[in-house]
Amino acid sequence: MSPTVIGFIKVSLISLLVGVVMGVLIAAGVFSGAGRPSLVTAAHAHVNLLGFVCMLIFGVAYHILPRFSGKPLYSEGLATAQL
């Protein structure tokens, strides 16, 4: 696997960890006294969806799609810039 793919997967797993910790804190009621707990809930959803799901999809796609097409990735630099 290329270093970019490994980077995408690492970022997705870190985002999953952050999202799970935020979810546990929300469930425990830590943020109930905060002024805007809905912002914390929205941040939790964005960390899980954009951080974990999208980064994992990009990482898997950059690994699998060039093999399916039989052609190398157009630009490893652009993939690194996206990361």
HTML snippet that shows the backbone in 3Dmol.js (N, CA, C, O; Angstrom):
<script src="https://3Dmol.org/build/3Dmol-min.js"></script>
<div id="view" style="width:600px;height:400px;position:relative"></div>
<script>
const pdb = `
ATOM      1  N   MET A   1       0.849  -1.190   0.000  1.00  0.00           N
ATOM      2  CA  MET A   1       0.000   0.000   0.000  1.00  0.00           C
ATOM      3  C   MET A   1       0.883   1.238   0.000  1.00  0.00           C
ATOM      4  O   MET A   1       1.972   1.257   0.573  1.00  0.00           O
ATOM      5  N   SER A   2       0.386   2.247  -0.649  1.00  0.00           N
ATOM      6  CA  SER A   2       1.149   3.490  -0.711  1.00  0.00           C
ATOM      7  C   SER A   2       1.038   4.239   0.615  1.00  0.00           C
ATOM      8  O   SER A   2       0.099   4.009   1.377  1.00  0.00           O
ATOM      9  N   PRO A   3       1.973   5.121   0.892  1.00  0.00           N
ATOM     10  CA  PRO A   3       1.917   5.899   2.136  1.00  0.00           C
ATOM     11  C   PRO A   3       0.667   6.773   2.229  1.00  0.00           C
ATOM     12  O   PRO A   3       0.181   7.043   3.328  1.00  0.00           O
ATOM     13  N   THR A   4       0.145   7.214   1.089  1.00  0.00           N
ATOM     14  CA  THR A   4      -1.070   8.031   1.106  1.00  0.00           C
ATOM     15  C   THR A   4      -2.267   7.211   1.563  1.00  0.00           C
ATOM     16  O   THR A   4      -3.083   7.686   2.353  1.00  0.00           O
ATOM     17  N   VAL A   5      -2.375   5.992   1.072  1.00  0.00           N
ATOM     18  CA  VAL A   5      -3.473   5.115   1.480  1.00  0.00           C
ATOM     19  C   VAL A   5      -3.382   4.820   2.971  1.00  0.00           C
ATOM     20  O   VAL A   5      -4.392   4.849   3.674  1.00  0.00           O
ATOM     21  N   ILE A   6      -2.191   4.539   3.449  1.00  0.00           N
ATOM     22  CA  ILE A   6      -2.001   4.290   4.878  1.00  0.00           C
ATOM     23  C   ILE A   6      -2.352   5.533   5.684  1.00  0.00           C
ATOM     24  O   ILE A   6      -2.931   5.428   6.766  1.00  0.00           O
ATOM     25  N   GLY A   7      -2.009   6.706   5.169  1.00  0.00           N
ATOM     26  CA  GLY A   7      -2.367   7.954   5.845  1.00  0.00           C
ATOM     27  C   GLY A   7      -3.869   8.143   5.939  1.00  0.00           C
ATOM     28  O   GLY A   7      -4.378   8.542   6.987  1.00  0.00           O
ATOM     29  N   PHE A   8      -4.591   7.861   4.854  1.00  0.00           N
ATOM     30  CA  PHE A   8      -6.048   7.970   4.875  1.00  0.00           C
ATOM     31  C   PHE A   8      -6.649   7.017   5.907  1.00  0.00           C
ATOM     32  O   PHE A   8      -7.560   7.394   6.645  1.00  0.00           O
ATOM     33  N   ILE A   9      -6.148   5.805   5.959  1.00  0.00           N
ATOM     34  CA  ILE A   9      -6.689   4.826   6.898  1.00  0.00           C
ATOM     35  C   ILE A   9      -6.370   5.226   8.335  1.00  0.00           C
ATOM     36  O   ILE A   9      -7.211   5.065   9.220  1.00  0.00           O
ATOM     37  N   LYS A  10      -5.173   5.743   8.579  1.00  0.00           N
ATOM     38  CA  LYS A  10      -4.822   6.186   9.935  1.00  0.00           C
ATOM     39  C   LYS A  10      -5.701   7.352  10.378  1.00  0.00           C
ATOM     40  O   LYS A  10      -6.187   7.373  11.509  1.00  0.00           O
ATOM     41  N   VAL A  11      -5.905   8.320   9.487  1.00  0.00           N
ATOM     42  CA  VAL A  11      -6.759   9.464   9.820  1.00  0.00           C
ATOM     43  C   VAL A  11      -8.186   8.999  10.087  1.00  0.00           C
ATOM     44  O   VAL A  11      -8.846   9.510  10.992  1.00  0.00           O
ATOM     45  N   SER A  12      -8.666   8.033   9.305  1.00  0.00           N
ATOM     46  CA  SER A  12     -10.028   7.544   9.532  1.00  0.00           C
ATOM     47  C   SER A  12     -10.146   6.844  10.875  1.00  0.00           C
ATOM     48  O   SER A  12     -11.154   7.010  11.562  1.00  0.00           O
ATOM     49  N   LEU A  13      -9.155   6.072  11.264  1.00  0.00           N
ATOM     50  CA  LEU A  13      -9.220   5.382  12.553  1.00  0.00           C
ATOM     51  C   LEU A  13      -9.097   6.349  13.727  1.00  0.00           C
ATOM     52  O   LEU A  13      -9.735   6.153  14.761  1.00  0.00           O
ATOM     53  N   ILE A  14      -8.288   7.385  13.574  1.00  0.00           N
ATOM     54  CA  ILE A  14      -8.201   8.413  14.616  1.00  0.00           C
ATOM     55  C   ILE A  14      -9.528   9.151  14.738  1.00  0.00           C
ATOM     56  O   ILE A  14      -9.976   9.452  15.844  1.00  0.00           O
ATOM     57  N   SER A  15     -10.149   9.440  13.614  1.00  0.00           N
ATOM     58  CA  SER A  15     -11.454  10.102  13.639  1.00  0.00           C
ATOM     59  C   SER A  15     -12.514   9.210  14.285  1.00  0.00           C
ATOM     60  O   SER A  15     -13.376   9.694  15.018  1.00  0.00           O
ATOM     61  N   LEU A  16     -12.448   7.912  14.011  1.00  0.00           N
ATOM     62  CA  LEU A  16     -13.377   6.982  14.652  1.00  0.00           C
ATOM     63  C   LEU A  16     -13.194   7.004  16.157  1.00  0.00           C
ATOM     64  O   LEU A  16     -14.176   7.032  16.899  1.00  0.00           O
ATOM     65  N   LEU A  17     -11.961   6.991  16.616  1.00  0.00           N
ATOM     66  CA  LEU A  17     -11.693   7.035  18.055  1.00  0.00           C
ATOM     67  C   LEU A  17     -12.233   8.318  18.679  1.00  0.00           C
ATOM     68  O   LEU A  17     -12.855   8.280  19.741  1.00  0.00           O
ATOM     69  N   VAL A  18     -11.998   9.452  18.024  1.00  0.00           N
ATOM     70  CA  VAL A  18     -12.501  10.733  18.534  1.00  0.00           C
ATOM     71  C   VAL A  18     -14.031  10.743  18.540  1.00  0.00           C
ATOM     72  O   VAL A  18     -14.643  11.211  19.500  1.00  0.00           O
ATOM     73  N   GLY A  19     -14.646  10.234  17.483  1.00  0.00           N
ATOM     74  CA  GLY A  19     -16.101  10.190  17.399  1.00  0.00           C
ATOM     75  C   GLY A  19     -16.714   9.301  18.460  1.00  0.00           C
ATOM     76  O   GLY A  19     -17.747   9.641  19.037  1.00  0.00           O
ATOM     77  N   VAL A  20     -16.083   8.155  18.724  1.00  0.00           N
ATOM     78  CA  VAL A  20     -16.597   7.251  19.757  1.00  0.00           C
ATOM     79  C   VAL A  20     -16.469   7.885  21.127  1.00  0.00           C
ATOM     80  O   VAL A  20     -17.392   7.796  21.937  1.00  0.00           O
ATOM     81  N   VAL A  21     -15.347   8.521  21.400  1.00  0.00           N
ATOM     82  CA  VAL A  21     -15.179   9.186  22.697  1.00  0.00           C
ATOM     83  C   VAL A  21     -16.209  10.305  22.862  1.00  0.00           C
ATOM     84  O   VAL A  21     -16.797  10.461  23.932  1.00  0.00           O
ATOM     85  N   MET A  22     -16.421  11.069  21.812  1.00  0.00           N
ATOM     86  CA  MET A  22     -17.443  12.129  21.882  1.00  0.00           C
ATOM     87  C   MET A  22     -18.828  11.528  22.122  1.00  0.00           C
ATOM     88  O   MET A  22     -19.606  12.073  22.904  1.00  0.00           O
ATOM     89  N   GLY A  23     -19.145  10.421  21.464  1.00  0.00           N
ATOM     90  CA  GLY A  23     -20.438   9.772  21.644  1.00  0.00           C
ATOM     91  C   GLY A  23     -20.631   9.265  23.054  1.00  0.00           C
ATOM     92  O   GLY A  23     -21.717   9.393  23.619  1.00  0.00           O
ATOM     93  N   VAL A  24     -19.590   8.691  23.629  1.00  0.00           N
ATOM     94  CA  VAL A  24     -19.680   8.213  25.011  1.00  0.00           C
ATOM     95  C   VAL A  24     -19.867   9.390  25.967  1.00  0.00           C
ATOM     96  O   VAL A  24     -20.650   9.302  26.913  1.00  0.00           O
ATOM     97  N   LEU A  25     -19.157  10.486  25.727  1.00  0.00           N
ATOM     98  CA  LEU A  25     -19.316  11.660  26.590  1.00  0.00           C
ATOM     99  C   LEU A  25     -20.708  12.272  26.459  1.00  0.00           C
ATOM    100  O   LEU A  25     -21.279  12.737  27.445  1.00  0.00           O
ATOM    101  N   ILE A  26     -21.246  12.273  25.257  1.00  0.00           N
ATOM    102  CA  ILE A  26     -22.605  12.775  25.061  1.00  0.00           C
ATOM    103  C   ILE A  26     -23.599  11.878  25.785  1.00  0.00           C
ATOM    104  O   ILE A  26     -24.515  12.369  26.444  1.00  0.00           O
ATOM    105  N   ALA A  27     -23.422  10.557  25.665  1.00  0.00           N
ATOM    106  CA  ALA A  27     -24.330   9.614  26.324  1.00  0.00           C
ATOM    107  C   ALA A  27     -24.231   9.699  27.837  1.00  0.00           C
ATOM    108  O   ALA A  27     -25.220   9.477  28.536  1.00  0.00           O
ATOM    109  N   ALA A  28     -23.046  10.020  28.352  1.00  0.00           N
ATOM    110  CA  ALA A  28     -22.858  10.142  29.797  1.00  0.00           C
ATOM    111  C   ALA A  28     -23.399  11.455  30.336  1.00  0.00           C
ATOM    112  O   ALA A  28     -23.485  11.636  31.551  1.00  0.00           O
ATOM    113  N   GLY A  29     -23.763  12.368  29.457  1.00  0.00           N
ATOM    114  CA  GLY A  29     -24.333  13.638  29.889  1.00  0.00           C
ATOM    115  C   GLY A  29     -23.317  14.692  30.271  1.00  0.00           C
ATOM    116  O   GLY A  29     -23.647  15.649  30.973  1.00  0.00           O
ATOM    117  N   VAL A  30     -22.093  14.532  29.822  1.00  0.00           N
ATOM    118  CA  VAL A  30     -21.044  15.499  30.156  1.00  0.00           C
ATOM    119  C   VAL A  30     -21.352  16.867  29.560  1.00  0.00           C
ATOM    120  O   VAL A  30     -21.064  17.892  30.177  1.00  0.00           O
ATOM    121  N   PHE A  31     -21.932  16.890  28.372  1.00  0.00           N
ATOM    122  CA  PHE A  31     -22.191  18.153  27.685  1.00  0.00           C
ATOM    123  C   PHE A  31     -23.590  18.710  27.938  1.00  0.00           C
ATOM    124  O   PHE A  31     -23.978  19.697  27.312  1.00  0.00           O
ATOM    125  N   SER A  32     -24.349  18.101  28.840  1.00  0.00           N
ATOM    126  CA  SER A  32     -25.723  18.565  29.053  1.00  0.00           C
ATOM    127  C   SER A  32     -25.771  19.951  29.684  1.00  0.00           C
ATOM    128  O   SER A  32     -26.740  20.681  29.474  1.00  0.00           O
ATOM    129  N   GLY A  33     -24.769  20.327  30.439  1.00  0.00           N
ATOM    130  CA  GLY A  33     -24.742  21.649  31.051  1.00  0.00           C
ATOM    131  C   GLY A  33     -24.146  22.713  30.152  1.00  0.00           C
ATOM    132  O   GLY A  33     -24.148  23.893  30.504  1.00  0.00           O
ATOM    133  N   ALA A  34     -23.635  22.314  28.993  1.00  0.00           N
ATOM    134  CA  ALA A  34     -23.027  23.284  28.078  1.00  0.00           C
ATOM    135  C   ALA A  34     -24.107  24.181  27.484  1.00  0.00           C
ATOM    136  O   ALA A  34     -25.283  23.819  27.444  1.00  0.00           O
ATOM    137  N   GLY A  35     -23.692  25.334  27.033  1.00  0.00           N
ATOM    138  CA  GLY A  35     -24.647  26.288  26.471  1.00  0.00           C
ATOM    139  C   GLY A  35     -25.327  25.787  25.217  1.00  0.00           C
ATOM    140  O   GLY A  35     -26.515  26.043  25.021  1.00  0.00           O
ATOM    141  N   ARG A  36     -24.606  25.080  24.360  1.00  0.00           N
ATOM    142  CA  ARG A  36     -25.156  24.600  23.082  1.00  0.00           C
ATOM    143  C   ARG A  36     -24.810  23.123  22.887  1.00  0.00           C
ATOM    144  O   ARG A  36     -23.913  22.817  22.103  1.00  0.00           O
ATOM    145  N   PRO A  37     -25.487  22.200  23.571  1.00  0.00           N
ATOM    146  CA  PRO A  37     -25.145  20.784  23.375  1.00  0.00           C
ATOM    147  C   PRO A  37     -25.447  20.279  21.969  1.00  0.00           C
ATOM    148  O   PRO A  37     -24.895  19.262  21.550  1.00  0.00           O
ATOM    149  N   SER A  38     -26.316  20.975  21.234  1.00  0.00           N
ATOM    150  CA  SER A  38     -26.598  20.539  19.862  1.00  0.00           C
ATOM    151  C   SER A  38     -25.372  20.727  18.962  1.00  0.00           C
ATOM    152  O   SER A  38     -25.202  19.983  17.997  1.00  0.00           O
ATOM    153  N   LEU A  39     -24.531  21.693  19.260  1.00  0.00           N
ATOM    154  CA  LEU A  39     -23.295  21.869  18.482  1.00  0.00           C
ATOM    155  C   LEU A  39     -22.340  20.712  18.711  1.00  0.00           C
ATOM    156  O   LEU A  39     -21.651  20.278  17.788  1.00  0.00           O
ATOM    157  N   VAL A  40     -22.298  20.211  19.942  1.00  0.00           N
ATOM    158  CA  VAL A  40     -21.449  19.060  20.241  1.00  0.00           C
ATOM    159  C   VAL A  40     -21.967  17.826  19.504  1.00  0.00           C
ATOM    160  O   VAL A  40     -21.183  17.031  18.985  1.00  0.00           O
ATOM    161  N   THR A  41     -23.279  17.671  19.460  1.00  0.00           N
ATOM    162  CA  THR A  41     -23.875  16.549  18.744  1.00  0.00           C
ATOM    163  C   THR A  41     -23.592  16.655  17.248  1.00  0.00           C
ATOM    164  O   THR A  41     -23.290  15.653  16.599  1.00  0.00           O
ATOM    165  N   ALA A  42     -23.687  17.858  16.704  1.00  0.00           N
ATOM    166  CA  ALA A  42     -23.380  18.054  15.282  1.00  0.00           C
ATOM    167  C   ALA A  42     -21.901  17.783  15.008  1.00  0.00           C
ATOM    168  O   ALA A  42     -21.560  17.190  13.984  1.00  0.00           O
ATOM    169  N   ALA A  43     -21.031  18.208  15.904  1.00  0.00           N
ATOM    170  CA  ALA A  43     -19.601  17.944  15.732  1.00  0.00           C
ATOM    171  C   ALA A  43     -19.326  16.444  15.782  1.00  0.00           C
ATOM    172  O   ALA A  43     -18.505  15.934  15.020  1.00  0.00           O
ATOM    173  N   HIS A  44     -20.011  15.744  16.675  1.00  0.00           N
ATOM    174  CA  HIS A  44     -19.864  14.290  16.777  1.00  0.00           C
ATOM    175  C   HIS A  44     -20.276  13.615  15.459  1.00  0.00           C
ATOM    176  O   HIS A  44     -19.588  12.714  14.980  1.00  0.00           O
ATOM    177  N   ALA A  45     -21.383  14.048  14.886  1.00  0.00           N
ATOM    178  CA  ALA A  45     -21.849  13.471  13.626  1.00  0.00           C
ATOM    179  C   ALA A  45     -20.874  13.762  12.485  1.00  0.00           C
ATOM    180  O   ALA A  45     -20.613  12.892  11.654  1.00  0.00           O
ATOM    181  N   HIS A  46     -20.343  14.969  12.443  1.00  0.00           N
ATOM    182  CA  HIS A  46     -19.418  15.330  11.369  1.00  0.00           C
ATOM    183  C   HIS A  46     -18.087  14.588  11.504  1.00  0.00           C
ATOM    184  O   HIS A  46     -17.502  14.167  10.506  1.00  0.00           O
ATOM    185  N   VAL A  47     -17.619  14.432  12.726  1.00  0.00           N
ATOM    186  CA  VAL A  47     -16.361  13.693  12.917  1.00  0.00           C
ATOM    187  C   VAL A  47     -16.538  12.249  12.448  1.00  0.00           C
ATOM    188  O   VAL A  47     -15.654  11.685  11.804  1.00  0.00           O
ATOM    189  N   ASN A  48     -17.677  11.664  12.774  1.00  0.00           N
ATOM    190  CA  ASN A  48     -17.895  10.273  12.363  1.00  0.00           C
ATOM    191  C   ASN A  48     -18.104  10.159  10.853  1.00  0.00           C
ATOM    192  O   ASN A  48     -17.500   9.301  10.209  1.00  0.00           O
ATOM    193  N   LEU A  49     -18.946  11.006  10.288  1.00  0.00           N
ATOM    194  CA  LEU A  49     -19.254  10.877   8.861  1.00  0.00           C
ATOM    195  C   LEU A  49     -18.121  11.358   7.970  1.00  0.00           C
ATOM    196  O   LEU A  49     -17.688  10.637   7.070  1.00  0.00           O
ATOM    197  N   LEU A  50     -17.643  12.558   8.211  1.00  0.00           N
ATOM    198  CA  LEU A  50     -16.603  13.098   7.337  1.00  0.00           C
ATOM    199  C   LEU A  50     -15.228  12.544   7.687  1.00  0.00           C
ATOM    200  O   LEU A  50     -14.430  12.233   6.802  1.00  0.00           O
ATOM    201  N   GLY A  51     -14.960  12.423   8.979  1.00  0.00           N
ATOM    202  CA  GLY A  51     -13.643  11.943   9.378  1.00  0.00           C
ATOM    203  C   GLY A  51     -13.453  10.468   9.129  1.00  0.00           C
ATOM    204  O   GLY A  51     -12.503  10.063   8.459  1.00  0.00           O
ATOM    205  N   PHE A  52     -14.353   9.657   9.665  1.00  0.00           N
ATOM    206  CA  PHE A  52     -14.167   8.215   9.550  1.00  0.00           C
ATOM    207  C   PHE A  52     -14.628   7.676   8.200  1.00  0.00           C
ATOM    208  O   PHE A  52     -13.840   7.075   7.470  1.00  0.00           O
ATOM    209  N   VAL A  53     -15.882   7.885   7.868  1.00  0.00           N
ATOM    210  CA  VAL A  53     -16.461   7.241   6.686  1.00  0.00           C
ATOM    211  C   VAL A  53     -15.796   7.739   5.401  1.00  0.00           C
ATOM    212  O   VAL A  53     -15.350   6.931   4.586  1.00  0.00           O
ATOM    213  N   CYS A  54     -15.726   9.039   5.214  1.00  0.00           N
ATOM    214  CA  CYS A  54     -15.165   9.567   3.953  1.00  0.00           C
ATOM    215  C   CYS A  54     -13.684   9.244   3.803  1.00  0.00           C
ATOM    216  O   CYS A  54     -13.245   8.862   2.718  1.00  0.00           O
ATOM    217  N   MET A  55     -12.916   9.388   4.861  1.00  0.00           N
ATOM    218  CA  MET A  55     -11.490   9.099   4.754  1.00  0.00           C
ATOM    219  C   MET A  55     -11.238   7.619   4.490  1.00  0.00           C
ATOM    220  O   MET A  55     -10.320   7.266   3.750  1.00  0.00           O
ATOM    221  N   LEU A  56     -12.051   6.754   5.093  1.00  0.00           N
ATOM    222  CA  LEU A  56     -11.886   5.330   4.825  1.00  0.00           C
ATOM    223  C   LEU A  56     -12.269   5.004   3.380  1.00  0.00           C
ATOM    224  O   LEU A  56     -11.599   4.203   2.727  1.00  0.00           O
ATOM    225  N   ILE A  57     -13.331   5.615   2.884  1.00  0.00           N
ATOM    226  CA  ILE A  57     -13.719   5.397   1.493  1.00  0.00           C
ATOM    227  C   ILE A  57     -12.620   5.865   0.542  1.00  0.00           C
ATOM    228  O   ILE A  57     -12.285   5.161  -0.410  1.00  0.00           O
ATOM    229  N   PHE A  58     -12.059   7.046   0.792  1.00  0.00           N
ATOM    230  CA  PHE A  58     -10.977   7.533  -0.065  1.00  0.00           C
ATOM    231  C   PHE A  58      -9.764   6.609  -0.004  1.00  0.00           C
ATOM    232  O   PHE A  58      -9.165   6.305  -1.036  1.00  0.00           O
ATOM    233  N   GLY A  59      -9.401   6.162   1.188  1.00  0.00           N
ATOM    234  CA  GLY A  59      -8.246   5.276   1.314  1.00  0.00           C
ATOM    235  C   GLY A  59      -8.434   3.972   0.568  1.00  0.00           C
ATOM    236  O   GLY A  59      -7.539   3.522  -0.147  1.00  0.00           O
ATOM    237  N   VAL A  60      -9.602   3.363   0.734  1.00  0.00           N
ATOM    238  CA  VAL A  60      -9.877   2.104   0.036  1.00  0.00           C
ATOM    239  C   VAL A  60      -9.949   2.339  -1.472  1.00  0.00           C
ATOM    240  O   VAL A  60      -9.449   1.529  -2.252  1.00  0.00           O
ATOM    241  N   ALA A  61     -10.565   3.436  -1.879  1.00  0.00           N
ATOM    242  CA  ALA A  61     -10.681   3.726  -3.312  1.00  0.00           C
ATOM    243  C   ALA A  61      -9.306   3.935  -3.955  1.00  0.00           C
ATOM    244  O   ALA A  61      -9.051   3.435  -5.050  1.00  0.00           O
ATOM    245  N   TYR A  62      -8.423   4.672  -3.277  1.00  0.00           N
ATOM    246  CA  TYR A  62      -7.093   4.886  -3.842  1.00  0.00           C
ATOM    247  C   TYR A  62      -6.282   3.604  -3.885  1.00  0.00           C
ATOM    248  O   TYR A  62      -5.327   3.503  -4.655  1.00  0.00           O
ATOM    249  N   HIS A  63      -6.641   2.640  -3.085  1.00  0.00           N
ATOM    250  CA  HIS A  63      -5.939   1.360  -3.122  1.00  0.00           C
ATOM    251  C   HIS A  63      -6.541   0.412  -4.160  1.00  0.00           C
ATOM    252  O   HIS A  63      -5.807  -0.272  -4.872  1.00  0.00           O
ATOM    253  N   ILE A  64      -7.874   0.368  -4.250  1.00  0.00           N
ATOM    254  CA  ILE A  64      -8.555  -0.638  -5.067  1.00  0.00           C
ATOM    255  C   ILE A  64      -8.746  -0.194  -6.518  1.00  0.00           C
ATOM    256  O   ILE A  64      -8.496  -0.978  -7.433  1.00  0.00           O
ATOM    257  N   LEU A  65      -9.180   1.037  -6.744  1.00  0.00           N
ATOM    258  CA  LEU A  65      -9.564   1.459  -8.096  1.00  0.00           C
ATOM    259  C   LEU A  65      -8.439   1.367  -9.126  1.00  0.00           C
ATOM    260  O   LEU A  65      -8.700   0.948 -10.253  1.00  0.00           O
ATOM    261  N   PRO A  66      -7.198   1.739  -8.792  1.00  0.00           N
ATOM    262  CA  PRO A  66      -6.142   1.547  -9.808  1.00  0.00           C
ATOM    263  C   PRO A  66      -5.930   0.078 -10.173  1.00  0.00           C
ATOM    264  O   PRO A  66      -5.555  -0.232 -11.303  1.00  0.00           O
ATOM    265  N   ARG A  67      -6.168  -0.823  -9.227  1.00  0.00           N
ATOM    266  CA  ARG A  67      -6.017  -2.242  -9.532  1.00  0.00           C
ATOM    267  C   ARG A  67      -7.150  -2.752 -10.408  1.00  0.00           C
ATOM    268  O   ARG A  67      -6.930  -3.597 -11.275  1.00  0.00           O
ATOM    269  N   PHE A  68      -8.363  -2.248 -10.190  1.00  0.00           N
ATOM    270  CA  PHE A  68      -9.493  -2.649 -11.027  1.00  0.00           C
ATOM    271  C   PHE A  68      -9.331  -2.146 -12.455  1.00  0.00           C
ATOM    272  O   PHE A  68      -9.655  -2.853 -13.410  1.00  0.00           O
ATOM    273  N   SER A  69      -8.828  -0.920 -12.597  1.00  0.00           N
ATOM    274  CA  SER A  69      -8.706  -0.350 -13.939  1.00  0.00           C
ATOM    275  C   SER A  69      -7.452  -0.832 -14.664  1.00  0.00           C
ATOM    276  O   SER A  69      -7.373  -0.736 -15.889  1.00  0.00           O
ATOM    277  N   GLY A  70      -6.488  -1.339 -13.934  1.00  0.00           N
ATOM    278  CA  GLY A  70      -5.253  -1.803 -14.564  1.00  0.00           C
ATOM    279  C   GLY A  70      -4.297  -0.683 -14.908  1.00  0.00           C
ATOM    280  O   GLY A  70      -3.309  -0.902 -15.608  1.00  0.00           O
ATOM    281  N   LYS A  71      -4.579   0.515 -14.424  1.00  0.00           N
ATOM    282  CA  LYS A  71      -3.721   1.667 -14.685  1.00  0.00           C
ATOM    283  C   LYS A  71      -3.220   2.222 -13.355  1.00  0.00           C
ATOM    284  O   LYS A  71      -3.905   2.095 -12.340  1.00  0.00           O
ATOM    285  N   PRO A  72      -2.043   2.832 -13.346  1.00  0.00           N
ATOM    286  CA  PRO A  72      -1.573   3.437 -12.095  1.00  0.00           C
ATOM    287  C   PRO A  72      -2.393   4.684 -11.742  1.00  0.00           C
ATOM    288  O   PRO A  72      -3.080   5.259 -12.587  1.00  0.00           O
ATOM    289  N   LEU A  73      -2.303   5.069 -10.515  1.00  0.00           N
ATOM    290  CA  LEU A  73      -2.978   6.278 -10.057  1.00  0.00           C
ATOM    291  C   LEU A  73      -2.458   7.466 -10.852  1.00  0.00           C
ATOM    292  O   LEU A  73      -1.257   7.576 -11.099  1.00  0.00           O
ATOM    293  N   TYR A  74      -3.359   8.354 -11.250  1.00  0.00           N
ATOM    294  CA  TYR A  74      -2.978   9.477 -12.106  1.00  0.00           C
ATOM    295  C   TYR A  74      -1.889  10.316 -11.451  1.00  0.00           C
ATOM    296  O   TYR A  74      -0.881  10.634 -12.082  1.00  0.00           O
ATOM    297  N   SER A  75      -2.091  10.677 -10.174  1.00  0.00           N
ATOM    298  CA  SER A  75      -1.110  11.511  -9.498  1.00  0.00           C
ATOM    299  C   SER A  75      -1.124  11.211  -8.003  1.00  0.00           C
ATOM    300  O   SER A  75      -2.100  11.501  -7.311  1.00  0.00           O
ATOM    301  N   GLU A  76      -0.054  10.638  -7.524  1.00  0.00           N
ATOM    302  CA  GLU A  76       0.095  10.385  -6.096  1.00  0.00           C
ATOM    303  C   GLU A  76       0.188  11.710  -5.322  1.00  0.00           C
ATOM    304  O   GLU A  76      -0.226  11.793  -4.166  1.00  0.00           O
ATOM    305  N   GLY A  77       0.727  12.721  -5.964  1.00  0.00           N
ATOM    306  CA  GLY A  77       0.829  14.041  -5.331  1.00  0.00           C
ATOM    307  C   GLY A  77      -0.531  14.665  -5.053  1.00  0.00           C
ATOM    308  O   GLY A  77      -0.737  15.279  -4.007  1.00  0.00           O
ATOM    309  N   LEU A  78      -1.461  14.505  -5.998  1.00  0.00           N
ATOM    310  CA  LEU A  78      -2.800  15.035  -5.779  1.00  0.00           C
ATOM    311  C   LEU A  78      -3.517  14.284  -4.661  1.00  0.00           C
ATOM    312  O   LEU A  78      -4.271  14.885  -3.895  1.00  0.00           O
ATOM    313  N   ALA A  79      -3.289  12.985  -4.565  1.00  0.00           N
ATOM    314  CA  ALA A  79      -3.886  12.198  -3.474  1.00  0.00           C
ATOM    315  C   ALA A  79      -3.316  12.634  -2.141  1.00  0.00           C
ATOM    316  O   ALA A  79      -4.044  12.732  -1.153  1.00  0.00           O
ATOM    317  N   THR A  80      -2.009  12.899  -2.105  1.00  0.00           N
ATOM    318  CA  THR A  80      -1.385  13.388  -0.868  1.00  0.00           C
ATOM    319  C   THR A  80      -1.904  14.783  -0.517  1.00  0.00           C
ATOM    320  O   THR A  80      -2.114  15.085   0.658  1.00  0.00           O
ATOM    321  N   ALA A  81      -2.107  15.616  -1.500  1.00  0.00           N
ATOM    322  CA  ALA A  81      -2.652  16.952  -1.245  1.00  0.00           C
ATOM    323  C   ALA A  81      -4.063  16.855  -0.685  1.00  0.00           C
ATOM    324  O   ALA A  81      -4.434  17.643   0.186  1.00  0.00           O
ATOM    325  N   GLN A  82      -4.859  15.903  -1.169  1.00  0.00           N
ATOM    326  CA  GLN A  82      -6.191  15.713  -0.632  1.00  0.00           C
ATOM    327  C   GLN A  82      -6.142  15.270   0.826  1.00  0.00           C
ATOM    328  O   GLN A  82      -6.952  15.705   1.644  1.00  0.00           O
ATOM    329  N   LEU A  83      -5.193  14.410   1.138  1.00  0.00           N
ATOM    330  CA  LEU A  83      -5.037  13.961   2.520  1.00  0.00           C
ATOM    331  C   LEU A  83      -4.673  15.112   3.409  1.00  0.00           C
ATOM    332  O   LEU A  83      -4.499  14.930   4.614  1.00  0.00           O
TER     333      LEU A  83
END
`;
const viewer = $3Dmol.createViewer("view");
viewer.addModel(pdb, "pdb");
viewer.setStyle({}, {cartoon: {color: "spectrum"}});
viewer.zoomTo();
viewer.render();
</script>
